[in-house]
């Protein structure tokens, strides 16, 4: 049941991230994604009987997702072009947001399945690793 609950949190967050990232406002992605991914991580921890502070998760995500948002630069720049650019930018950023959210969530689940416990340093490394995988 732990695994299924955690996977459900990842699926829900990935869908929400994909929808939220279609915002036509350039560079609004991080502000939209961080609360979604924070909630997902907290739910994954909870699924495995652990707790983690929302502030800690948010801090880790803010420190690491700037890289991810920078890498979605093309999608954000496209949003400045009225009409077709807005649509193309939304598609690019939506795809990036889904992949990134799934990578963070699934990597975290894999670690819980393997180790049973994740400390804060491990969480930061997991998020950085997921970002690296998503963009390489």
Phi and psi in degrees as GROMACS dihedral restraints (atoms count N, CA, C in turn):
[ dihedral_restraints ]
;  ai    aj    ak    al  type     phi  dphi    fc
    3     4     5     6     1   -60.6    20    10
    4     5     6     7     1   -49.0    20    10
    6     7     8     9     1   -60.7    20    10
    7     8     9    10     1   -46.0    20    10
    9    10    11    12     1   -64.4    20    10
   10    11    12    13     1   -40.8    20    10
   12    13    14    15     1   -63.5    20    10
   13    14    15    16     1   -43.3    20    10
   15    16    17    18     1   -64.8    20    10
   16    17    18    19     1   -43.5    20    10
   18    19    20    21     1   -63.3    20    10
   19    20    21    22     1   -37.1    20    10
   21    22    23    24     1   -61.7    20    10
   22    23    24    25     1   -39.3    20    10
   24    25    26    27     1   -64.5    20    10
   25    26    27    28     1   -39.7    20    10
   27    28    29    30     1   -65.7    20    10
   28    29    30    31     1   -46.2    20    10
   30    31    32    33     1   -61.1    20    10
   31    32    33    34     1   -47.1    20    10
   33    34    35    36     1   -60.6    20    10
   34    35    36    37     1   -45.0    20    10
   36    37    38    39     1   -66.8    20    10
   37    38    39    40     1   -38.5    20    10
   39    40    41    42     1   -64.1    20    10
   40    41    42    43     1   -42.4    20    10
   42    43    44    45     1   -63.8    20    10
   43    44    45    46     1   -46.2    20    10
   45    46    47    48     1   -62.2    20    10
   46    47    48    49     1   -40.8    20    10
   48    49    50    51     1   -64.7    20    10
   49    50    51    52     1   -41.6    20    10
   51    52    53    54     1   -61.8    20    10
   52    53    54    55     1   -43.9    20    10
   54    55    56    57     1   -69.1    20    10
   55    56    57    58     1   -46.4    20    10
   57    58    59    60     1   -65.1    20    10
   58    59    60    61     1   -32.9    20    10
   60    61    62    63     1   -74.2    20    10
   61    62    63    64     1    -7.7    20    10
   63    64    65    66     1   -80.9    20    10
   64    65    66    67     1     7.0    20    10
   66    67    68    69     1   -53.1    20    10
   67    68    69    70     1   133.0    20    10
   69    70    71    72     1   -74.9    20    10
   70    71    72    73     1    -3.9    20    10
   72    73    74    75     1   -84.2    20    10
   73    74    75    76     1   116.7    20    10
   75    76    77    78     1   -58.2    20    10
   76    77    78    79     1   139.8    20    10
   78    79    80    81     1    62.7    20    10
   79    80    81    82     1    23.7    20    10
   81    82    83    84     1   -91.0    20    10
   82    83    84    85     1    -1.4    20    10
   84    85    86    87     1   -56.9    20    10
   85    86    87    88     1   -50.6    20    10
   87    88    89    90     1   -60.7    20    10
   88    89    90    91     1   -43.2    20    10
   90    91    92    93     1   -62.8    20    10
   91    92    93    94     1   -29.3    20    10
   93    94    95    96     1   -85.7    20    10
   94    95    96    97     1   -41.0    20    10
   96    97    98    99     1   -74.4    20    10
   97    98    99   100     1   -37.3    20    10
   99   100   101   102     1   -57.7    20    10
  100   101   102   103     1   -47.3    20    10
  102   103   104   105     1   -64.2    20    10
  103   104   105   106     1   -35.8    20    10
  105   106   107   108     1   -65.6    20    10
  106   107   108   109     1   -48.3    20    10
  108   109   110   111     1   -69.9    20    10
  109   110   111   112     1   -33.3    20    10
  111   112   113   114     1   -60.5    20    10
  112   113   114   115     1   -48.7    20    10
  114   115   116   117     1   -60.8    20    10
  115   116   117   118     1   -42.2    20    10
  117   118   119   120     1   -60.2    20    10
  118   119   120   121     1   -47.9    20    10
  120   121   122   123     1   -62.8    20    10
  121   122   123   124     1   -42.7    20    10
  123   124   125   126     1   -61.1    20    10
  124   125   126   127     1   -41.9    20    10
  126   127   128   129     1   -67.0    20    10
  127   128   129   130     1   -37.0    20    10
  129   130   131   132     1   -64.1    20    10
  130   131   132   133     1   -47.5    20    10
  132   133   134   135     1   -56.5    20    10
  133   134   135   136     1   -46.4    20    10
  135   136   137   138     1   -61.0    20    10
  136   137   138   139     1   -39.0    20    10
  138   139   140   141     1   -59.5    20    10
  139   140   141   142     1   -31.1    20    10
  141   142   143   144     1   -97.6    20    10
  142   143   144   145     1    15.8    20    10
  144   145   146   147     1    74.8    20    10
  145   146   147   148     1    19.2    20    10
  147   148   149   150     1  -114.2    20    10
  148   149   150   151     1   162.0    20    10
  150   151   152   153     1  -128.3    20    10
  151   152   153   154     1   153.4    20    10
  153   154   155   156     1  -148.4    20    10
  154   155   156   157     1   145.3    20    10
  156   157   158   159     1   -71.5    20    10
  157   158   159   160     1   138.1    20    10
  159   160   161   162     1   -60.0    20    10
  160   161   162   163     1   -39.1    20    10
  162   163   164   165     1   -63.1    20    10
  163   164   165   166     1   -39.2    20    10
  165   166   167   168     1   -65.3    20    10
  166   167   168   169     1   -47.8    20    10
  168   169   170   171     1   -61.3    20    10
  169   170   171   172     1   -46.5    20    10
  171   172   173   174     1   -60.3    20    10
  172   173   174   175     1   -41.0    20    10
  174   175   176   177     1   -63.1    20    10
  175   176   177   178     1   -43.2    20    10
  177   178   179   180     1   -63.7    20    10
  178   179   180   181     1   -44.9    20    10
  180   181   182   183     1   -65.3    20    10
  181   182   183   184     1   -41.4    20    10
  183   184   185   186     1   -62.8    20    10
  184   185   186   187     1   -37.1    20    10
  186   187   188   189     1   -73.2    20    10
  187   188   189   190     1   -26.2    20    10
  189   190   191   192     1  -107.9    20    10
  190   191   192   193     1   -26.0    20    10
  192   193   194   195     1   -81.6    20    10
  193   194   195   196     1    -8.7    20    10
  195   196   197   198     1   -58.5    20    10
  196   197   198   199     1   -36.3    20    10
  198   199   200   201     1   -61.3    20    10
  199   200   201   202     1   -45.6    20    10
  201   202   203   204     1   -64.7    20    10
  202   203   204   205     1   -43.0    20    10
  204   205   206   207     1   -64.7    20    10
  205   206   207   208     1   -39.2    20    10
  207   208   209   210     1   -61.5    20    10
  208   209   210   211     1   -36.0    20    10
  210   211   212   213     1   -74.4    20    10
  211   212   213   214     1   -17.3    20    10
  213   214   215   216     1   -94.6    20    10
  214   215   216   217     1    23.9    20    10
  216   217   218   219     1   -53.1    20    10
  217   218   219   220     1   -42.6    20    10
  219   220   221   222     1   -58.5    20    10
  220   221   222   223     1   -47.2    20    10
  222   223   224   225     1   -61.6    20    10
  223   224   225   226     1   -39.8    20    10
  225   226   227   228     1   -68.7    20    10
  226   227   228   229     1   -38.9    20    10
  228   229   230   231     1   -67.4    20    10
  229   230   231   232     1   -35.9    20    10
  231   232   233   234     1   -60.7    20    10
  232   233   234   235     1   -32.0    20    10
  234   235   236   237     1   -63.5    20    10
  235   236   237   238     1   -18.7    20    10
  237   238   239   240     1   -73.3    20    10
  238   239   240   241     1   -17.8    20    10
  240   241   242   243     1   -87.3    20    10
  241   242   243   244     1   116.0    20    10
  243   244   245   246     1   -58.1    20    10
  244   245   246   247     1   145.2    20    10
  246   247   248   249     1    78.7    20    10
  247   248   249   250     1  -109.5    20    10
  249   250   251   252     1   -61.1    20    10
  250   251   252   253     1   -34.5    20    10
  252   253   254   255     1   -66.1    20    10
  253   254   255   256     1   -38.8    20    10
  255   256   257   258     1   -63.2    20    10
  256   257   258   259     1   -44.4    20    10
  258   259   260   261     1   -65.8    20    10
  259   260   261   262     1   -48.4    20    10
  261   262   263   264     1   -61.9    20    10
  262   263   264   265     1   -42.6    20    10
  264   265   266   267     1   -62.6    20    10
  265   266   267   268     1   -40.1    20    10
  267   268   269   270     1   -64.3    20    10
  268   269   270   271     1   -40.4    20    10
  270   271   272   273     1   -64.9    20    10
  271   272   273   274     1   -47.4    20    10
  273   274   275   276     1   -61.2    20    10
  274   275   276   277     1   -50.5    20    10
  276   277   278   279     1   -67.5    20    10
  277   278   279   280     1   -34.6    20    10
  279   280   281   282     1   -61.9    20    10
  280   281   282   283     1   -44.5    20    10
  282   283   284   285     1   -63.3    20    10
  283   284   285   286     1   -43.6    20    10
  285   286   287   288     1   -62.1    20    10
  286   287   288   289     1   -44.1    20    10
  288   289   290   291     1   -63.4    20    10
  289   290   291   292     1   -41.5    20    10
  291   292   293   294     1   -64.6    20    10
  292   293   294   295     1   -49.6    20    10
  294   295   296   297     1   -61.3    20    10
  295   296   297   298     1   -46.4    20    10
  297   298   299   300     1   -62.5    20    10
  298   299   300   301     1   -45.3    20    10
  300   301   302   303     1   -63.8    20    10
  301   302   303   304     1   -44.1    20    10
  303   304   305   306     1   -63.8    20    10
  304   305   306   307     1   -40.4    20    10
  306   307   308   309     1   -63.1    20    10
  307   308   309   310     1   -45.1    20    10
  309   310   311   312     1   -62.1    20    10
  310   311   312   313     1   -50.8    20    10
  312   313   314   315     1   -63.1    20    10
  313   314   315   316     1   -47.9    20    10
  315   316   317   318     1   -69.4    20    10
  316   317   318   319     1   -34.8    20    10
  318   319   320   321     1   -66.1    20    10
  319   320   321   322     1   -40.5    20    10
  321   322   323   324     1   -63.8    20    10
  322   323   324   325     1   -44.1    20    10
  324   325   326   327     1   -61.4    20    10
  325   326   327   328     1   -44.5    20    10
  327   328   329   330     1   -58.0    20    10
  328   329   330   331     1   -40.6    20    10
  330   331   332   333     1   -66.5    20    10
  331   332   333   334     1   -42.6    20    10
  333   334   335   336     1   -62.6    20    10
  334   335   336   337     1   -41.6    20    10
  336   337   338   339     1   -64.0    20    10
  337   338   339   340     1   -35.5    20    10
  339   340   341   342     1   -83.6    20    10
  340   341   342   343     1   -38.2    20    10
  342   343   344   345     1  -110.8    20    10
  343   344   345   346     1   -27.9    20    10
  345   346   347   348     1    83.6    20    10
  346   347   348   349     1   -17.9    20    10
  348   349   350   351     1  -149.5    20    10
  349   350   351   352     1   141.1    20    10
  351   352   353   354     1  -127.5    20    10
  352   353   354   355     1   122.5    20    10
  354   355   356   357     1   -89.2    20    10
  355   356   357   358     1   176.7    20    10
  357   358   359   360     1   -65.0    20    10
  358   359   360   361     1   -38.9    20    10
  360   361   362   363     1   -63.9    20    10
  361   362   363   364     1   -40.6    20    10
  363   364   365   366     1   -64.2    20    10
  364   365   366   367     1   -40.2    20    10
  366   367   368   369     1   -60.6    20    10
  367   368   369   370     1   -45.5    20    10
  369   370   371   372     1   -61.7    20    10
  370   371   372   373     1   -42.6    20    10
  372   373   374   375     1   -65.4    20    10
  373   374   375   376     1   -36.6    20    10
  375   376   377   378     1   -63.6    20    10
  376   377   378   379     1   -45.6    20    10
  378   379   380   381     1   -63.5    20    10
  379   380   381   382     1   -45.2    20    10
  381   382   383   384     1   -61.8    20    10
  382   383   384   385     1   -42.2    20    10
  384   385   386   387     1   -63.8    20    10
  385   386   387   388     1   -43.5    20    10
  387   388   389   390     1   -62.0    20    10
  388   389   390   391     1   -40.8    20    10
  390   391   392   393     1   -63.9    20    10
  391   392   393   394     1   -43.6    20    10
  393   394   395   396     1   -60.5    20    10
  394   395   396   397     1   -47.0    20    10
  396   397   398   399     1   -63.0    20    10
  397   398   399   400     1   -42.5    20    10
  399   400   401   402     1   -63.3    20    10
  400   401   402   403     1   -29.7    20    10
  402   403   404   405     1  -108.8    20    10
  403   404   405   406     1    -1.2    20    10
